Amino acid sequence: MHTTHRAAALAAVAVLLAGAGTAQAAGTGHGQPVRAADAAAGPAITVDTTTGRHAIDPHIYGMNFPDQALAKDLRLPLGRWGGNATTRYNYTNDAYNAGSDWYFEDLHYNNDTSALPDGSQADKFVEQNRAAGSDTLMTVPMIGWTAAGRDDGCGFSIAEYGPQQGSDAQWRPDCGNGTRTDGTLITGNDPAETSTPAGPDFVKGWVQYLDRTYGNADSGGVRFYDLDNEPDLWQSTHRDVHPAGADYDELRDSTYTTAAAVKDADPAAQTLGPVGWGFNSLIYSGRDQQVCSEQGGSCWSNPPDRAAHGGVEFAPWYLQQMKAYDQEHGRRILDYFDEHIYPQQSGVSGSADDAATQALRLRSTRQLWDPSYVDESWINQPIQFIPRMRSLVDQNYPGTKLAISEYNWGALDHVDGGLAEADVLGIFGREGLDLATLWSPPAATDPGAFAFRMYLNYDGNGGTFGDTAVHAASADQDKLSVYAAERSTDHATTVMVVNKTTDDLAAPVSLTAGSEIPAAAQVYRYGQADPTAIEHAADQPLGGGSFTGTFPAYSITEYVIPAGSTQVTPPSAPGTPAASAIGPDRVTLTWPAATPGTSPLAGYRVYAGDPATTAPLATVTSPATTATVTGLSPATAYTFRVVATDTAGRSSPPSAPLQVTTGQAPADGCTAAYQVSSDWGSGFTANVTVTNHAAQVNGWHLGFTFTGNQKVVQGWNGTWSQTGTAVTVTDAGWNAALPTGASTTIGFNGSYTGTNATPGAFTLNGTPCATAPPTLTPATGHAPPPDAAR
């Protein structure tokens, strides 16, 4: 994903030649407002400013290498110096090695060398960010090597290593791609031909230099440091100096020493790691990705590096090691859990923009959060990337923030790419991500740039989306996605609606606020009707909180609702809960009552996660202040919070958290927890979490029996079969190993008539499993989107 400057320049020319066209949908032209009577019926939208409140960190609106003028226009909060070329950047000579992006060549920036390191390209990047008011995320090397000089060396000289499949024929014909003409890789080359050793002292010296030059992280200097870039791909991207994939121990040890060097030089600096390339980075080390790519087959279910580390997947193991360092040294050296994500669906993250790819691009954003979305790629399972990352942190190193320092949903020069980017930014804020930077930022005139403007400068005068997220929901997020927030400067409510369809839609909008609802909202709109500007449209009458909004095809609409004059107050936060009767699958919580606000108390909701982004596990009616939560997993740490509600539907802030670890399950056997996540009357989506309490199994099959006439339509995370009412699921290979106490979750879409009864008789490899109490989330009232039902 990370091209050199030369390759990037060639790509930019290609984009200019190709143009920035977009598929035109049936809709109104610029200046022709959509009438509700002419639009198709859209899904209902609800916004409630009194609930789901949490801060939106402005650092989610970041970019890698942003254009200076665009950064100033957007008041961009964050700029990242990152990518493959930064892995071996040498601040002392202003040079880098491009790795596999460009024939493993040493390249340099054309800056004055007389005063280096002053005046380097990295210095200019920091200065550009400071001029734009942006914080800097700087990548520091952890691979152990940096570019040796500005002499244009390359890793695989054809004169030295023989003919190769490719070379830099135009610029430096002797530099090959490291692959022999028969397709085998050249090995045994000398890293010193391009690079010189660079360890923690090199990083410490650079951070000290940056502090001297620009101040420390708390006084205008570099605030964030990425601990290298995609180290689980070094065996490919930088194989001339790191031919073996980085294993668990190397990443732990190099993180310990490099992060400590950063903190020694600037204790206020924030560090981010492990900066993996994508979904596989959560599961496998670089060594396992390399070995299993070569061996294939069963290697993916029991990779050797993981097996040597207790069978624990890479990301949880890494976070556990960071926590262990913290506990031993009394010092946090990892502040952000940082992983990259690029959609793996065919064509999505690239420039493809046919109608099918447009539709796929716009629905694939659901992989960031939606448990019912099965990723339409080789992954072929629900990802829930941000909730998954949060769960990993909560279970293994609580208090670590979440970052995605590279992502790109493609086609930023087309309207559908701009809509996808606006959707992604809304998801980042709603899901509580703490930092994100877009890779390969758009040109200032691209739709992707206008997506950022809708959040950062919609009116050209610094108008921004709110900084406190509030509840917003759409009855069909694939048609109209909606995000809402309150702005702390003037308490205005901002509501962002993305019409991802090629139809004009009219949708009922319901607004609940903590103050008197004003008569009208300002309306700002961007879309295919005029992809060159954001339109300040006519005000939208609010009708006391209920109105019909009209949303043109392929458009982004932002409502700016002024704060009302009469304020009302929600309940206070309940007191800190206390736990009793803790068992393997349940706990009883009791808490001091909340104080009513404007309206009387209605009851309480109990959450095991962020109340803004998770469903309650239990609800009780006031005046009760105790609840028993069931369906929990044995020997698992949960963080509970309680929220009070009043009779007007307002929610309190959450209580202080309480961490509870459930009891151990029986020494033998297994536990199966069956959960229906959605049910629409003729079909449903369900998950089964099976926990092994016996000795480790390497290959499993789960059996259960339907007690109604349910049928499995499509399953994931295993191979599903059904005979009559009996269902059997065998492992998917990658999840075949279940150590003692480990769990795996499988899921399926099903159909039924009559009653959707809970199945029974669960077995794991023939051994009966205890069942946790079933849970049912509220029905959505409509069938799942077509892609989830295939």
Beta strands, then each sheet from edge to edge (+ up, - down):
strand 1: 40-41
strand 2: 45-48
strand 3: 54-55
strand 4: 62-64
strand 5: 78-81
strand 6: 95-97
strand 7: 106-108
strand 8: 135-140
strand 9: 145-147
strand 10: 167-168
strand 11: 172-176
strand 12: 195-197
strand 13: 224-227
strand 14: 270-276
strand 15: 336-339
strand 16: 401-404
strand 17: 435-438
strand 18: 468-474
strand 19: 480-486
strand 20: 493-499
strand 21: 505-512
strand 22: 520-527
strand 23: 530-541
strand 24: 546-551
strand 25: 555-561
strand 26: 578-580
strand 27: 587-590
strand 28: 601-607
strand 29: 618-621
strand 30: 626-629
strand 31: 637-646
strand 32: 658-661
strand 33: 670-679
strand 34: 683-692
strand 35: 697-698
strand 36: 701-705
strand 37: 711-716
strand 38: 718-723
strand 39: 726-731
strand 40: 737-738
strand 41: 743-751
strand 42: 760-764
strand 43: 767-776
sheet 1: 1+ 21+ 2+ 18- 3+
sheet 2: 1+ 21+ 24-
sheet 3: 1+ 21+ 2+ 18- 19+ 20- 25+ 22- 23+
sheet 4: 4+ 5+ 8+ 13+ 14+ 15+ 16+ 17+ 4+
sheet 5: 6+ 7-
sheet 6: 9+ 12-
sheet 7: 10+ 11-
sheet 8: 26+ 27- 30+
sheet 9: 29+ 28- 31+ 32-
sheet 10: 37+ 41- 34+ 33- 43- 42+ 36- 39+ 38-
sheet 11: 35+ 40-
end
